[in-house]
Amino acid sequence: MNNPGEIVIAFFELVEAEFRELKGSLNDSVNLKAGALGRLLMRLVGSVALVLAAIVLILAATGMLLWSMYLYIGQFMDPAPAALTTSIVTLVAAALLIVIARWLNR
C-alpha cells in the first residue's frame, strides 16, 4: 500500500464501513427506520462523515503543496534554507488566516 491512491481508497472504505456500523447500531437502539427524526439524524451523520473526509483530504493536499514547494525551492538552494523558506511561507500564510479570522469576528 505505497500508492497514495490505494491509501485514499482504503480510507474511504474505512469511512463507509464505520458509517454502516454506526447506522446499524443506531437502527438497533432507536428504531430509526421510521420517522422524520431518524432520517434527519442519519442525514446529519452522513454529512459529518463527509465533512471529516473533506478535512482529511484538505490536510493531505496542503501537505503535498508544502512538500512540492520545498522540492521546487530545493532546486535553487540547499535543503536547509529551502526548508526554512517553506516554513516561513507557511507561517506567514497561517498568520494571514488568523488576521482574516479576527477581522471577520469583529
C-alpha positions in Angstrom: 0.0 0.0 0.0 2.6 2.5 -1.1 0.5 4.2 -3.7 -1.4 7.3 -2.5 -4.4 6.3 -4.5 -4.6 3.0 -2.6 -4.4 4.9 0.7 -7.3 7.2 -0.3 -9.4 4.2 -1.4 -8.7 2.4 1.8 -9.6 5.5 3.8 -13.0 5.8 2.1 -13.7 2.1 2.5 -13.0 2.6 6.2 -15.3 5.6 6.4 -18.0 3.6 4.6 -17.6 0.6 7.0 -17.8 2.9 10.0 -20.9 4.6 8.7 -22.6 1.3 8.1 -21.7 0.1 11.6 -23.0 3.4 13.1 -26.2 3.2 11.1 -26.8 -0.4 12.2 -26.1 0.5 15.8 -28.5 3.5 15.6 -31.2 1.4 13.9 -30.9 -1.2 16.7 -31.0 1.2 19.6 -33.6 3.8 18.4 -35.5 2.2 15.6 -34.7 4.8 13.1 -36.4 3.1 10.2 -39.5 5.3 10.5 -39.9 8.9 11.3 -38.5 12.3 10.3 -36.2 12.4 13.3 -34.4 9.2 12.2 -34.0 10.5 8.6 -32.7 13.8 9.9 -30.2 12.1 12.3 -28.9 9.8 9.5 -28.5 12.7 7.2 -26.6 14.5 9.9 -24.3 11.6 10.5 -23.7 11.3 6.7 -22.9 15.0 6.5 -20.5 14.9 9.4 -18.7 11.9 7.8 -18.3 13.7 4.5 -17.0 16.8 6.2 -14.4 14.8 8.2 -13.3 13.1 4.9 -13.0 16.5 3.3 -10.9 17.8 6.2 -8.5 14.8 5.8 -8.2 15.4 2.1 -7.6 19.1 2.6 -4.9 18.4 5.1 -3.3 15.9 2.7 -3.5 18.4 -0.2 -1.9 21.1 2.0 0.9 18.7 2.9 1.5 17.8 -0.7 1.5 21.5 -1.6 4.1 22.3 1.0 6.2 19.3 0.0 6.2 20.4 -3.6 7.1 23.9 -2.6 10.0 22.6 -0.7 11.1 20.4 -3.7 10.9 23.4 -6.1 12.8 25.7 -3.8 15.3 22.9 -3.2 16.3 23.1 -6.8 17.7 26.6 -6.3 19.3 26.3 -2.8 20.5 23.7 -0.2 17.9 21.6 1.7 18.2 23.6 5.0 17.4 27.0 3.5 14.7 25.5 1.3 13.0 24.0 4.4 13.4 27.3 6.2 11.9 29.3 3.3 9.0 26.8 3.1 8.3 27.1 6.8 8.4 30.9 6.7 5.9 31.0 3.8 3.7 28.6 5.8 3.8 30.7 8.9 3.1 33.9 7.0 0.0 32.1 5.4 -1.1 30.9 8.9 -0.7 34.4 10.3 -2.7 35.9 7.4 -5.5 33.4 8.0 -5.6 34.3 11.7 -5.7 38.0 10.9 -8.6 37.4 8.5 -10.4 35.3 11.1 -10.0 38.1 13.7 -11.2 40.6 11.2 -14.3 38.6 10.4 -15.2 38.1 14.1 -15.3 41.8 15.0 
